[in-house]
Amino acid sequence: MTLRKQMEDLVAAGPLPREDSATPDDLEGRESLLGQIVAPISDEEAKALLSVFGPDGCFGLAWTVLHLIETAPSALTADYSQFSENEWV
């Protein structure tokens, strides 16, 4: 299975910016990308979303990413160890 276009765009944007350096444009852009993703997502998409987590909560956007990941069929049993250095994972 491949990633949906909306998911590819979000992952391509890179990790969420730090709260202390995020600009309004950064936040609006990420919020818009997240808003285009319709749940549930696939297991492959959930793993791809792990790369989107930044160093902090990014004004709540990290919670939105987390809740999307939770909609994947294998969210509770998947191996996310490749991103275990990030506290959000």
C-alpha positions as CSV (number, residue, x, y, z in Angstrom):
1,M,0.0,0.0,0.0
2,T,1.2,3.5,-0.7
3,L,0.7,6.7,1.3
4,R,-2.2,9.0,0.4
5,K,-1.2,12.3,-1.1
6,Q,-2.2,14.2,2.0
7,M,0.0,11.9,4.1
8,E,2.9,12.3,1.7
9,D,2.6,16.1,1.9
10,L,2.6,16.1,5.7
11,V,5.6,13.7,5.9
12,A,7.5,15.8,3.3
13,A,7.0,18.9,5.4
14,G,9.2,17.3,8.1
15,P,9.0,17.3,11.8
16,L,6.7,19.7,13.6
17,P,8.5,22.9,14.5
18,R,9.5,23.8,18.1
19,E,7.0,25.9,19.9
20,D,9.6,28.6,20.6
21,S,10.5,29.0,17.0
22,A,7.3,28.1,15.0
23,T,5.9,30.9,12.9
24,P,2.2,31.4,12.3
25,D,2.8,30.2,8.7
26,D,4.4,27.0,10.0
27,L,1.5,26.3,12.3
28,E,-1.2,27.2,9.8
29,G,0.5,25.0,7.1
30,R,0.8,22.0,9.4
31,E,-2.7,22.4,10.7
32,S,-4.0,22.6,7.2
33,L,-2.1,19.4,6.2
34,L,-3.4,17.5,9.2
35,G,-6.9,18.6,8.6
36,Q,-6.8,17.0,5.1
37,I,-6.2,13.5,6.5
38,V,-9.3,11.4,6.9
39,A,-9.1,8.7,9.6
40,P,-8.7,5.8,9.9
41,I,-5.2,5.6,8.5
42,S,-3.3,2.5,7.5
43,D,-0.5,0.9,9.5
44,E,2.0,2.1,6.9
45,E,0.7,5.6,7.2
46,A,1.0,5.4,11.0
47,K,4.6,4.5,10.8
48,A,5.3,7.3,8.3
49,L,3.6,9.8,10.7
50,L,6.2,8.9,13.4
51,S,8.7,11.1,11.5
52,V,6.3,14.1,11.9
53,F,6.8,14.3,15.7
54,G,9.0,17.2,16.7
55,P,10.7,18.0,20.0
56,D,7.6,19.2,21.8
57,G,3.8,19.4,21.5
58,C,3.8,22.2,18.9
59,F,0.8,23.9,20.4
60,G,-1.3,20.7,20.3
61,L,-0.5,19.5,16.8
62,A,1.5,16.6,18.1
63,W,-1.7,15.4,19.9
64,T,-3.5,15.5,16.5
65,V,-0.7,13.3,15.0
66,L,-0.9,10.9,17.9
67,H,-4.7,10.6,17.6
68,L,-4.4,9.9,13.9
69,I,-1.8,7.1,14.6
70,E,-4.2,5.6,17.1
71,T,-6.7,5.0,14.3
72,A,-4.4,2.5,12.5
73,P,-5.5,-1.1,12.8
74,S,-2.3,-2.3,14.5
75,A,-1.5,0.9,16.4
76,L,-1.3,-0.8,19.8
77,T,0.9,-3.7,18.6
78,A,3.1,-2.2,16.0
79,D,6.9,-1.8,16.5
80,Y,7.7,1.8,16.7
81,S,11.2,1.3,18.1
82,Q,13.0,3.0,15.2
83,F,11.7,6.3,16.5
84,S,11.9,5.6,20.3
85,E,14.3,8.5,21.0
86,N,11.3,10.9,20.6
87,E,9.1,11.1,23.7
88,W,6.0,11.3,21.6
89,V,6.5,7.9,20.2
